[in-house]
């Protein structure tokens, strides 16, 4: 009876160890990335493109089996400068608004050169030429909800 218990205990120890190893391997692999400048970001992107040709790399990233963490920056002796905004570009302004039932290319051309968005009524229609002109100029069409 004692030999049977010892055998069961040995089997349980092996199975528990195997389960622990499987649980440990389920955690995603992590790679630390240092990005302190645009050049670092470009280098990282180029490395990703190169590694994407490796078999299974893209699948591992898509399944989150491989994740990337930003490395914590090293403290420097110089005082920290104000952090620049992540996205820079022209300051957003309130969208232009047209309250017409039919909006034509002429209406789009009449908008200011700096217009980036246009609000229209839900029932307004755009001619195909007006839609093409808005797309060409990078103007986003936004319909009012009411």
N, C-alpha and C positions, 0 to 999 in steps of 0.2 A: 504494500500500500504506500509506503514511504517512497519507494522508487517511482511509482506512478505520479505522486505529487511533485517530486523533483523534476520529472520529465515535463509535466504540465507547466511548472514554473519556468523552466528553461524555454519552452516554446512561447509562453506569454512574454518573457523578456525580449526574445527575438522579434516578436510581432510588434510589441510596443516601440522598440528601437526603430523598426522599419517605418512605423507610422510617424514617429517624430521626425525622421529624415525626410519623409514625403511632405510633411507639413512645413518643414524648413525650406524645402525646395520650391514650395508654392509661392513664396514671397518673390516679388519681381526683382530682377537684377537691376542695380542702380549704378549709373555712371555720373560722376561729378563733372560739371562743365564750368569753366571760368570764362566769363564774358564781361570784359571791362570796357570794350570799345567796339566800334563798328567793324574794325578789322578782325577782332576775335569772333564776332558774330558771323562774318563772312567765312572765316576759316572753319567754324563749326558746321555751317550749312554745306560747305564743300565736302567736309568729311562725311556728313550724312548722305549726300548724293553718292559719294564713292562707296560707302558701306551698303547702300541700298542694292547694289549689284550682288552682294553676298547672298547666297541662298538662305532664305528663312529670316533675314534681318528685318525686312519690312513687316512680315507677319508677327514677329516677336514684339515689335513696337506697337502694332495695331492691337494686339491682344494684351497690351500693357504688361508683358513679361519682361520688358526692358523699359526703364524709365530714366529720365535725365533730371538731375537736380542741379540748381545753380550753386556754385561754390560760394561760401561766405567770403566777402571781400576782406583782404588783409587790412588791419588798421594802419593808417599812415600818420606820419608826424604832422603833415600839413592839415590845416583845418578843412573840414568838408565844405565844398561849395554847394550852392543850392542845386538840388537835383533838377535837371531839365525835364520838361514834359516828355512822355513816351512818344506821343504823336504830335508832330508839328504841322502846321499848315495855316491857311488863312482863317481868321476868326469867323466863327459862324454868325450869320445874321438871320433875322427873321425871314422866312420864305416870302417871295412875292405871291400875290393872290390875284386870281382872275375869276370873276363871277359872270361867266358867259356860258351859254349852252353849247356852243361850238367854238373850239379853240383851233386857230389856224397857224400856219407857219409864220404869218405876218405878226401874230400875237407873240409868238416865241421870240422873233427877231426884235420886237419892241421892248423886251425885257433888258435890264441893265446888263452890261458885259460881265459884271461880277456875280450875277444871279447863279445860285447853285441848286435852288429848289423852287418849286412852284406849287402852290396850294390851289386846288380846284374843287368845285362842288361835286358831290357824288353823282349827280345827273349830267355833269358836263361830259362832252365827247371831244376827243382829239382827232384831227385828221391824221392820216398816216404820215404826211409830210411834216406836220407839227411834231409828231412823236419822233421822227427821224432827226429833225433839227434839235430837239431837246436832248436826244441821246448824243448827237455830235458835239454839242456844247457842254455836255456833262451835267445837265439840269435834271434833277430828280423830281418826278411828278408825285405829289402827295394828294390823295383824295381826303376831303373832310369826312368825318364820321357821320355827321348829321347834315 
